[in-house]
Amino acid sequence: MINQSVPLFEATPRYVRVGGRTPEGFVQFAFSVSDPELNVELIMPEPMFEAFCSVNHVRFLPPETPVAGQDD
């Protein structure tokens, strides 16, 4: 049961899957709310990424593994 004093969105789990880092110090990642399969891809400088994750209380997902026979 969700605490009624906390808005539903605030109580919804959030996920981050890091896709990579650039030489310039940016983090590429997928962010999702509630359903890890439905996400948006974002890129942020490392310090901003760390603050974003902290504010959103994210759960980190493992890196995606490539599917055999599938081209990007």
PyMOL commands that set and color helices and strands:
alter all, ss='L'
color gray80, all
select helices_A, chain A and resi 8-11+46-56
alter helices_A, ss='H'
color red, helices_A
select strands_A, chain A and resi 14-21+26-33+40-45+59-60
alter strands_A, ss='S'
color yellow, strands_A
deselect
rebuild
show_as cartoon
